[in-house]
Amino acid sequence: MKATKILERVLAALPIMLGVAITVFLFMRLTPGDPVDIMMGRGGAVSEGEIEKLRSEFNLDKPLYTQLGIYLKDAIHGNLGYSYIQKYPVTTLIIERLPATIELAIAALIISLVIAFPIGIASAVWQNSLLDRLSMAGSFLGISMPSFWFGIILILLFGVQLHILPVQGRIDFDAHLSIKTGFYIWDSIITGNHVALISTIKHLILPGITLGAAEAAVIARVIRSSMLEILRSDYIVLARSKGASEWRVILKHALRNALIPTVTIIGLQVGVLLGGNMIVETVFSWPGLGRMVVSAIFARDFPLVQGAVMVYAFTFVMANLIVDILYTYLNPKITF
Amino acid sequence: MFGIKKVSISFLIIAGIMLAACAPAATPAVVESPGAEAVVTEAPVVEEPATEAAPPSEPTTIIVALSSAPTTLDPADHRERNSETVIRNMFDGLVTRDNVSGVHNELAESFNWIDDLTLEINLRQGVKFHNGVEMTADDVVFTFERIINENAIEYPEAHTSPRKGLISPLESIEKTGDYTVVMHFSSAWPVAMQMLVHQQIIPMAYLQEVGTKGFLEKPIGTGPFKFVSAQPGLMEVVMEKFADYYGGAPDLTPVGPACVDTAIFRVMPEASTRVAALLAGEVDIIQNVPAELITTLEQVPGIQIKTTAGTSPEWMEMNVNQPPFDDVRVRQALNYAIDKQLLIDAIFNGKATPLAGPLSPANNYVNKALKPYEYDTKKALALLSEAGWTDSNGDGMLDKNGQTFSFTIDTEEYLRTMAEAVASQLRAIGIDASVRIWEYSVVKPLLLAGERQAFLGDWGDSAFDPVGHMEAKWHGRLESTSYGRGNFSGYNNERVNELIRLGETTIDPLERAKIYDEAQQIIYDEAPAIFLVLPDTVGAAAANVQNWEPAADGRFNLHDVCLGN
């Protein structure tokens, strides 16, 4: 893909982002529930007019279109507003939380690929074998298993019973990691802190597996079905008849072509991994974006929800762009 | 054997978790109630030789698991309990509260009421902030002005402290000496001392130098622990012992620096994860143990479970302006129809107290003469039949003029079990009650508009005083004020309104008690709600945690806590 094309695609994302911003803005405002009222809680005194004062501070007393205008004007200047509850700029809050979410998503993706590829390929090659049936049953389980349940089972087994893995958080308190980027693996490598590196990896395993298992199940099924289709095609027969070794046929001729639908699904899953891990973050007390968004939605913290959803939308747009770029490498016949 | 036991415990935990997991994860903003300290049956003064027990050489770290994240470390910029929980370990106030709701001097040495509207406060001398600077009257004046003045907090945009409402009668504060300040109130304010507990003193010079943003990055107070670091979103706050601590309230032992060297608050929104972390030894104390896991945890050796009266009484309010609940006999009948003890045993594992009227049994002004409505279905049916509700067609359900007695109990997910239990007890006497689950912020406007029939909910009562509670819950609704802001029954009794307002400005405790006794008696008789229960607050800790008591609101005063071997 040419650089200009890529740029064009990035620019095309702008109207999408605007659309997302307006939609989320309206949906949040039209959802019943008043942020100020929630903030004042149930209990304790509220001074007369205090609620009105806060409402005007948050511009909630203005008509919807004025609020939207103010929001968009500020957003163009890079100001996504500040969190009603946490009283910090939304951009700061998101940037602080993003590394934790990305690190977990990467771990989950690696785990899911490591599981999905061998299973997907093997099930296609030995179709209808015991291995195929077991792994497809396993993947069915993986897709249907609620992640909060799976996460808690892992916690009880590896944390409480066996005591080999930590049950929550990102790092041990006594690892003394000095934070540079917020990506703990990277930070511990550049500061040469082995204790922190090991601690971070240990903390990543259980949430990574919980999040990765469902993804692995989806990806394995896609690999299997596209491999099955390709293994029956003429050029595979040709490759075999030319005397190419079976593994060469499978890995070089078949897998590469089976990768196109697989990459598409992985691209989508990356979006899901970054955006859909609220439950896993809650179960493992993972200090990421998902957990923050859940609290923000319940508190009707409008600016924070909007900011986070914009990040999610941007992630999906970019993941799709990267998938498109990868297509051109996987199959040079594809152009844009 | 132990292994098998643990496995079965794990499965019990899983079963509990299955139930808990269906509920929305941790209510986002654990809602503020001012005040809120433990109501422990124990005397406040507890001599514990724990300070000597810990060997001085070994640095000790205590980790506490909170159920929701504090929203800020700025004492003036929140209305949320867990923020106060963490803040009060780093910041002290003029006064503090013991475990039995008594108020004790902390940074204040003495109080002198010049008249009902003027309070002179003499400050303790020689108290150091964590940066070594001495606390003086300037800091106290600055702290309170930052709360009561409009737009006094400049970051991220100029705004007014959300804690202003907690000290709304405070009009101004002035410095009258290096260690003396005078507060001026707009009206007599009998709860002044209880409410001052919730304001912590901050250093003027430091805040002016670094600004609110700098202060949030490195907050400094006079408390037993000083700030070390925090994770994004305050998912973890690390603090260490402040060696120059003045010792805390002299009335409350132990006095002196904190016992542990490092204290960590870590957020674990999922209850089952908190329990698992405690079982795995990753944390020392956990907040909010779910009732369904209590018996399970009690069987685990080496875990301490402690309870104290909570601060969120539960009622089922009935819409008094609509049939069938516009008839007082119907409302009383429903009170008689509920077996509160059964609810307490079945839902709370026995860890709750029945309510005898509108105030929590832990409130300082609860009318002790009132007894909970007894469980008496005969009486209930008699009252209902007096009101015209009988089973005339023999279908087992009560009816009147051809209409079956049928209504919906609105509630929230976390009270679902309670609501379903109440509904089933009502069905047992022939009332067709069903349950509908709402998100609070969605149902609240409908309730205030009188569009619903019944709401099963709770309301914070943690200042142990009727103020902050009575006016919100049982006073007729007045738009944009505290009056009736949580009144979901539409109850509006002139005499009760008058008494509630009178109580707000009456100083004499005996006089106040009389006022509130009368108000409670009227509300009890008119029964705008089924008065249900006050659930206990339950915390759990590892065996080696010493001198720890859970607080009613889940607050942790780590100053006193020690770690043994």
Interface residues (C-beta under 8 A of the other chain):
Chain A: T31 P32 G33 D34 D37 I38 M39 M40 G41 R42 G43 G44 A45 V46 S47 E48 G49 E50 I51 E52 K53 L54 E57 Y82 I85 Q86 K87 Y88 P89 L93 E96 R97 A100 P146 F148 W149 I152 I153 I155 L156 G159 V160 Q161 H163 P166 V167 Q168 G169 F173 D174 G182 T282 V283 F284 S285 P287 R291 M292 V294 S295 A296 I297 F298 A299 R300
Chain B: K6 V7 S10 I13 I14 I17 M18 A21 P24 A25 A26 T27 P28 A29 V31 E32 S33 P34 T61 I63 S68 A69 T71 T72 D74 D77 R79 E80 E150 I153 Y155 P156 E157 H159 T160 P162 K164 G165 L166 S168 L216 Q231 P232 G233 M235 E236 V238 I264 R266 V267 M268 P269 E270 S272 T273 A276 A277 L279 A280 G281 E282 T311 S312 E439 Y440 S441 V442 K444 P445 G457 D458 W459 G460 D461 S462 A463 V467 G468 H469 E471 A472 S480 T481 S482 R485 G486
